Amino acid sequence: MTEQRERELAIAEEAARNATVLARSQYQAGIIDFNSLLDSERSLLTTETSRAAAHADRAAAAVQLYKALGGGWERAPAPRSLTSTFP
């Protein structure tokens, strides 16, 4: 489910990016006002933030799954070069 959400947000982000590029062009040509350009950029930033949050949620879910299954992480011993340098 989170993977699907992330894919959908990637599509939405690309669409918002294209809309922002178009809005910049229209603003430079004098077709739209600055507020419309800002709305387009705000939409892009919101979509980027949502996609980043979905990615973080997916990573957190993976960590929770690994922990629930017993972890599997063990503390690695320090390399010998470091242990001989520091008493």
C-alpha positions in Angstrom: 0.0 0.0 0.0 2.8 2.5 0.9 4.6 1.5 -2.3 1.5 2.3 -4.4 1.1 5.6 -2.6 4.7 6.5 -3.3 4.3 5.6 -7.0 1.1 7.7 -7.2 2.9 10.6 -5.5 5.8 10.3 -8.0 3.3 10.7 -10.8 1.6 13.7 -9.1 5.0 15.3 -8.4 6.0 15.0 -12.1 2.7 16.6 -13.1 3.1 19.4 -10.6 6.7 20.0 -11.9 5.4 20.2 -15.4 2.6 22.6 -14.3 5.2 24.8 -12.6 7.4 24.9 -15.7 4.3 25.9 -17.7 3.3 28.5 -15.1 6.8 30.1 -15.2 6.6 30.3 -18.9 3.2 31.9 -18.8 4.3 34.3 -16.1 7.3 35.4 -18.1 5.0 35.9 -21.1 2.6 38.0 -19.0 -0.3 35.6 -19.4 -0.7 34.8 -15.7 -0.1 36.9 -12.5 2.6 36.2 -9.9 0.0 34.7 -7.4 -0.8 32.0 -9.9 2.8 31.1 -10.3 3.2 30.9 -6.5 0.2 28.6 -6.3 1.8 26.3 -8.8 5.1 26.3 -7.0 3.3 25.7 -3.6 1.5 22.7 -5.1 4.8 21.3 -6.3 6.4 21.7 -2.9 3.4 20.1 -1.2 3.6 17.2 -3.5 7.4 16.8 -2.9 6.8 16.9 0.8 4.1 14.3 0.6 6.3 12.0 -1.4 9.2 12.4 1.0 6.9 11.6 3.9 5.6 8.5 2.1 9.1 7.4 1.5 10.0 7.9 5.2 6.8 6.0 6.3 7.8 3.1 4.1 11.3 3.0 5.5 10.0 3.2 9.1 7.6 0.3 8.3 10.5 -1.8 7.1 12.4 -1.1 10.3 9.4 -2.0 12.4 9.0 -5.2 10.4 12.6 -6.2 10.9 12.4 -5.5 14.6 9.1 -7.5 14.9 10.8 -10.5 13.2 13.6 -10.5 15.7 15.9 -7.8 14.4 19.0 -9.4 12.9 21.2 -6.5 13.8 24.3 -7.2 15.8 26.8 -4.8 17.0 29.9 -5.2 14.9 33.2 -5.3 16.7 35.4 -2.2 16.3 38.2 -2.6 13.8 41.5 -3.6 15.3 43.3 -0.4 14.1 40.9 1.7 16.2 41.1 -0.4 19.3 44.9 -0.4 19.3 45.0 3.4 19.0 42.7 4.1 21.9 43.1 2.4 25.2 
